[in-house]
Amino acid sequence: MSKTKDGVPSIIHDSRINRRTLLASVAALGGAMLLPGQMFAQTPQAKPGGTLRIAMPFNPAALDPMTGRNVPDFNALYALFDALIAFDPATLELKPMLAKDWTFTDPTTLVLNLVGGVKFHDGTAFDAEAVKFNLDRFINDPRSNVKSDLVSVASVAVTGPSQVTLKLKQPNYSLPTILTGRVGCIVSPASIKAAADGNVDRNPVGTGPFKFAEWRDNDLIRVEKNPNYWQPGLPYLDGINFRIINELNTAARTVTAGESDLALNMAAQQIATARRVQDLTAEANPSMIFFTLMMNFAKPPLNDVRVRQAMNYAINRYELNQVLMLGLGEPTSTMFPKDFWAVDADTAHLYKHDPNKARSLLAEAGYPKGLEVETWSWPDQTSMQRMELVGNQLEQVGIRLKVTPSPPQVVNQRFYIEGQGAMILNPQGGWLDPSQTYERLFGATGQFNAGKVEDPQFRKLLTATGTSADAGERKKAFAALQRFVVEQALHLPLVTSAAMSIRNKKVKDFRYDRLHSPRFHRVWLDQTA
């Protein structure tokens, strides 16, 4: 079985605090042959029962793994769906889930053997036919946002009742890792066939530990325990209520007030405040999420590499990390944290803060007096504060941002799909294999490549990252790819994030992983705490 240690990220936000207060607050933060259920082994003290109350920002885009686009989707996604392959949140080592084992029989053939006896929430059988149906849908459906994850797959075949064989266009040893994400989440084919136009965005039917119950836009998503879950004894909770509260201070206060048990996607300021409350646990764990300005580099002015490089030199990433992240993130010229296996230190900090260099590049590009750039932002107070600080730094070299704030679903539609505007500032990441991040952000079919163009050299370098199973060879290949993306300034990375959450003492066995994709299989509530 192929094993890979890869890593990825969530979203964090700031709040109603000025820069002086923020800086002063820094000091306050002082494959697998295991049984499929083993990674969620029962803890002796776990007690079943109770409903977990979660506060989280932003309405998800969709709860269909194929069509979701926003980071908040992941808060609920893995309560409803199991992936074909899982991973250890501490080591990122691959583990069995719906696939009990997998192997490359040759460099372009991946065989998955599936767990038997699993049912979808609608009572229909999970089997090889269901997996083929889903993978074909991910690849071919016009509404699919995950096509780029399976770009290397030539065909999917049922080779037994519980066996699926994937034939690849070229070797891609990252594929098992990719199957831990959205394209590994299997939806009931019966539910898709019964839905109008196959749209199950708001009626998700998976095999996960919880079943979908209701969704009130911008208010509540409610899931209930799956009484027929295939992993014995799990889940412990009777259900989960996801309350949608966009302002982070308000979300954090619901935990303090006892109205919520857990708040997700918090920012450094809420963590600093919560750590002063005795009965709360506030965590900022390593993350694969990062903040960046994504660019449409297919049209002027950002089709000129000199303009893109000028923006990168104009940014003081250290200041951004201190002011916006209270030092909890990492300033970076790339997309991954410094301890991630695929990071190349030589180009991770290529763009030092150099306003004079930025002005010189703008003049070379024909903008000696600067230019205006149309930019999108999320509308919450934290996101607008982030945009204001970035805009102030860019303005020092003559780059003026014309900012339009809109909800995530709207800006994603306008920028990434319709190609309106030149940039968007938002969190990115959350994919376990680095090839996914590069493919989704910069590949011609990537959901976050607004211009839908790519350099042939980019494709050559990206393909090379999957042709060897050797970790050392993959690291060299990613170093070359990272250098290309950084030197071409295909986006404007700012800082890496942290997986930040606040919870009360009742919540046990919760872990916010590097991908900001919480699993609730083993979470339980201690009513005596």
JOBEL-V683496 format. One record per pair of residues at least 24 apart in sequence whose ideal C-beta (glycine too) atoms are under 7 Angstrom apart, sorted by the first residue. I is the first residue (numbers start at 1). J is the second residue. D is the distance in whole Angstrom. If there is no record, write none. Layout:
((I;J;D) (I;J;D))
This chain:
((1;31;3) (1;32;7) (1;101;6) (1;102;6) (1;103;5) (2;31;6) (2;102;7) (2;103;7) (2;104;6) (2;173;6) (2;176;5) (2;469;6) (3;31;5) (3;93;6) (3;94;6) (4;94;6) (4;174;7) (4;176;7) (4;177;5) (5;91;7) (5;92;5) (5;93;6) (5;341;6) (6;92;6) (6;177;5) (6;341;7) (6;432;5) (6;433;5) (6;434;7) (7;92;5) (7;288;6) (7;340;5) (7;341;7) (7;432;7) (7;514;6) (8;288;3) (8;429;6) (8;430;6) (8;431;5) (8;432;5) (8;437;7) (8;514;6) (8;515;5) (9;287;5) (9;288;3) (9;289;3) (9;429;4) (9;430;5) (9;497;7) (9;514;6) (9;515;5) (9;516;6) (10;71;6) (10;265;6) (10;287;6) (10;289;4) (10;427;7) (10;430;7) (10;497;6) (10;499;5) (10;516;2) (11;71;4) (11;265;5) (11;289;6) (11;427;4) (11;516;7) (12;265;6) (12;266;7) (12;267;5) (12;497;5) (12;498;7) (12;500;5) (13;57;6) (13;248;5) (13;265;7) (13;267;4) (13;380;6) (13;382;3) (13;383;6) (14;267;5) (14;269;6) (14;324;6) (14;382;4) (14;385;5) (14;386;6) (15;248;5) (15;249;5) (15;267;6) (15;269;5) (15;270;7) (15;381;7) (15;382;5) (16;249;6) (16;381;6) (17;269;5) (19;323;5) (22;269;7) (22;323;5) (22;326;6) (23;322;6) (23;323;7) (25;269;7) (25;272;5) (25;326;6) (26;322;7) (26;326;5) (26;327;5) (28;272;4) (28;275;7) (29;268;7) (29;271;7) (29;272;5) (29;326;5) (29;327;7) (29;328;6) (31;94;5) (31;101;6) (31;102;6) (31;176;7) (32;94;6) (32;95;5) (32;96;5) (33;101;6) (34;95;6) (34;96;6) (36;96;5) (36;97;6) (36;100;6) (36;115;5) (37;231;4) (39;86;6) (39;88;6) (39;95;5) (40;231;6) (40;234;6) (40;521;4) (40;522;5) (42;233;5) (43;509;6) (43;522;7) (46;236;5) (46;509;7) (46;524;5) (47;524;6) (47;526;7) (48;236;5) (48;524;7) (49;238;6) (50;237;6) (50;238;6) (50;525;4) (50;527;7) (51;237;7) (51;238;6) (51;239;5) (51;240;7) (51;241;6) (52;237;5) (52;240;5) (52;261;6) (52;262;7) (52;523;6) (52;525;7) (53;241;5) (53;243;7) (53;260;5) (53;261;5) (54;240;6) (54;241;7) (54;242;5) (54;243;7) (54;260;6) (54;262;5) (54;264;6) (55;243;5) (55;245;5) (55;251;4) (55;254;5) (55;255;7) (55;260;4) (55;263;4) (56;242;6) (56;244;6) (56;264;5) (56;265;6) (57;245;7) (57;246;5) (57;248;6) (57;251;6) (57;265;5) (57;380;7) (58;244;7) (58;246;6) (58;408;6) (59;217;6) (59;218;5) (59;244;5) (61;409;5) (61;412;7) (62;201;4) (63;201;7) (63;202;7) (63;204;4) (63;212;7) (64;187;7) (64;200;5) (64;201;5) (64;204;6) (65;182;4) (65;185;4) (65;187;7) (66;137;6) (66;138;6) (66;141;6) (66;143;7) (66;144;5) (66;145;7) (66;146;6) (67;143;5) (67;145;6) (67;201;6) (68;145;7) (68;182;7) (69;145;6) (69;412;5) (69;447;7) (70;408;5) (70;409;7) (70;412;7) (71;427;6) (71;430;6) (71;516;6) (72;265;7) (74;430;6) (74;516;6) (74;517;4) (75;242;6) (75;264;5) (75;518;6) (76;221;5) (76;223;7) (76;242;6) (77;185;7) (77;517;7) (78;208;7) (78;517;6) (78;518;7) (78;519;5) (79;208;6) (79;209;7) (79;210;4) (79;223;5) (79;240;6) (79;520;5) (80;204;5) (80;206;5) (80;208;5) (80;210;6) (80;212;6) (80;223;6) (81;185;4) (81;206;4) (81;207;7) (81;208;5) (82;206;7) (82;207;5) (82;208;5) (83;179;7) (83;180;5) (83;181;7) (83;184;4) (83;185;5) (84;112;6) (84;179;5) (84;184;4) (84;186;7) (85;176;6) (85;179;5) (85;180;5) (85;184;6) (86;180;6) (87;180;5) (87;432;6) (89;511;5) (89;513;4) (92;432;7) (94;176;6) (94;177;7) (94;180;7) (98;126;7) (98;186;6) (98;207;7) (102;176;6) (107;171;4) (108;167;6) (108;168;4) (108;170;7) (108;171;6) (109;165;6) (109;167;6) (110;166;4) (110;168;7) (110;175;6) (111;163;7) (111;165;5) (112;163;7) (112;164;5) (113;162;6) (113;163;5) (114;162;4) (114;163;7) (115;230;7) (116;162;5) (117;230;7) (118;207;5) (118;230;4) (119;228;6) (120;188;4) (120;205;6) (120;206;7) (120;207;6) (121;205;5) (121;206;6) (121;211;5) (121;226;6) (122;188;5) (122;190;6) (122;191;6) (122;205;5) (124;188;6) (124;190;5) (126;186;6) (126;207;5) (127;161;6) (127;162;6) (128;158;4) (128;160;6) (128;161;6) (128;162;6) (128;163;6) (128;164;5) (129;158;6) (130;186;6) (130;189;5) (131;164;5) (131;186;6) (132;156;5) (132;158;5) (132;164;6) (133;189;4) (134;186;5) (134;187;6) (138;183;5) (145;447;5) (146;182;5) (146;183;5) (147;445;5) (148;439;4) (148;440;5) (148;443;5) (148;445;5) (148;446;5) (148;447;7) (149;178;5) (149;181;7) (149;183;5) (149;436;6) (150;183;6) (151;439;7) (151;445;7) (152;466;7) (170;463;6) (170;467;7) (171;466;6) (171;467;5) (172;466;4) (173;466;6) (173;468;7) (173;469;4) (174;433;4) (174;435;5) (174;466;5) (177;432;5) (177;433;4) (178;433;5) (178;436;6) (180;432;5) (181;431;6) (181;432;6) (209;234;6) (209;235;4) (209;520;7) (209;521;5) (210;235;7) (210;239;7) (210;240;6) (218;244;5) (219;244;6) (220;244;7) (234;521;5) (234;522;7) (235;520;6) (235;521;5) (236;522;7) (236;523;7) (236;524;4) (237;520;7) (237;523;6) (237;524;7) (237;525;7) (240;520;6) (246;380;5) (247;380;6) (247;381;6) (248;382;6) (252;502;6) (255;280;6) (255;502;5) (255;503;7) (255;504;6) (256;280;7) (261;503;6) (261;504;5) (261;506;6) (261;507;5) (262;501;6) (262;503;4) (262;507;5) (262;510;7) (263;501;6) (263;502;5) (264;501;5) (264;518;7) (266;500;4) (266;501;6) (266;502;6) (267;382;6) (267;500;6) (268;325;5) (268;326;4) (268;328;5) (270;502;6) (271;500;5) (272;326;6) (274;502;5) (279;504;6) (279;505;6) (280;502;6) (280;504;6) (281;503;5) (282;502;5) (283;500;7) (283;501;6) (283;512;7) (284;328;5) (284;498;4) (284;500;5) (285;498;6) (285;499;4) (285;512;6) (286;337;6) (286;498;7) (286;514;6) (287;496;7) (287;497;5) (287;498;5) (287;499;4) (287;514;5) (287;516;7) (288;336;7) (288;429;5) (288;430;6) (288;514;5) (288;515;6) (289;427;5) (289;429;4) (289;430;6) (289;497;4) (289;516;6) (290;332;7) (290;335;5) (290;428;6) (290;429;5) (290;493;6) (290;495;7) (290;496;5) (290;497;6) (291;427;6) (291;494;5) (291;495;6) (291;497;6) (292;428;5) (292;491;5) (292;492;6) (292;493;5) (292;494;6) (293;423;5) (293;425;5) (293;491;6) (293;492;4) (294;423;7) (294;424;5) (294;426;7) (294;448;6) (294;450;7) (294;491;5) (295;422;7) (295;423;5) (295;490;7) (295;491;6) (295;492;7) (296;419;6) (296;422;5) (296;450;4) (296;451;5) (297;451;6) (297;490;6) (298;451;3) (298;452;7) (298;453;5) (299;451;7) (301;371;6) (301;373;7) (302;422;5) (304;365;5) (305;488;6) (305;489;6) (306;361;5) (306;364;5) (306;365;4) (307;362;7) (307;365;5) (308;489;4) (309;361;5) (309;489;5) (310;358;4) (310;361;4) (310;362;5) (310;397;7) (311;394;6) (311;399;6) (311;492;5) (312;351;4) (312;489;5) (312;492;6) (313;351;6) (313;354;5) (313;357;5) (313;358;4) (313;361;7) (314;355;6) (314;358;4) (314;393;6) (314;394;5) (314;396;7) (314;397;4) (314;399;7) (315;353;7) (315;393;6) (315;492;7) (315;494;7) (316;353;4) (316;393;6) (317;494;6) (317;495;6) (320;389;6) (320;494;5) (320;495;6) (321;495;5) (323;389;6) (324;386;6) (324;389;7) (325;495;6) (328;498;5) (329;495;4) (329;496;5) (329;497;6) (329;498;6) (330;495;6) (330;496;4) (331;495;6) (332;493;6) (332;495;6) (332;496;6) (333;486;5) (333;493;6) (334;482;6) (334;486;6) (334;493;6) (335;429;7) (335;437;6) (335;493;6) (336;434;7) (337;496;5) (341;475;7) (342;434;4) (342;475;6) (342;478;4) (344;478;7) (344;479;4) (344;482;5) (344;483;7) (347;482;6) (347;483;5) (347;486;5) (350;486;5) (355;396;6) (355;397;5) (358;397;4) (359;397;5) (359;398;7) (362;397;7) (362;398;6) (369;398;7) (370;398;2) (370;399;6) (370;400;7) (371;399;6) (372;400;5) (372;402;6) (373;399;6) (373;401;6) (373;402;7) (373;422;5) (373;423;6) (374;402;5) (374;421;4) (374;422;5) (375;401;5) (375;402;6) (375;403;5) (375;421;6) (375;422;7) (375;423;5) (375;424;7) (375;425;7) (376;404;6) (376;406;7) (376;411;4) (376;414;7) (376;415;5) (376;421;5) (376;424;4) (377;403;5) (377;405;5) (377;425;5) (378;405;7) (378;408;6) (378;411;7) (378;426;7) (379;405;4) (379;406;6) (379;407;6) (386;425;7) (387;425;5) (390;425;6) (415;450;5) (416;447;6) (416;448;6) (416;450;5) (419;450;6) (419;451;7) (427;497;6) (430;515;5) (430;516;6) (430;517;7) (432;515;6) (434;478;6) (435;462;6) (435;465;5) (435;466;6) (438;462;6) (438;481;6) (438;485;7) (441;491;7) (442;485;7) (442;490;5) (457;484;6) (458;484;6) (505;529;4))
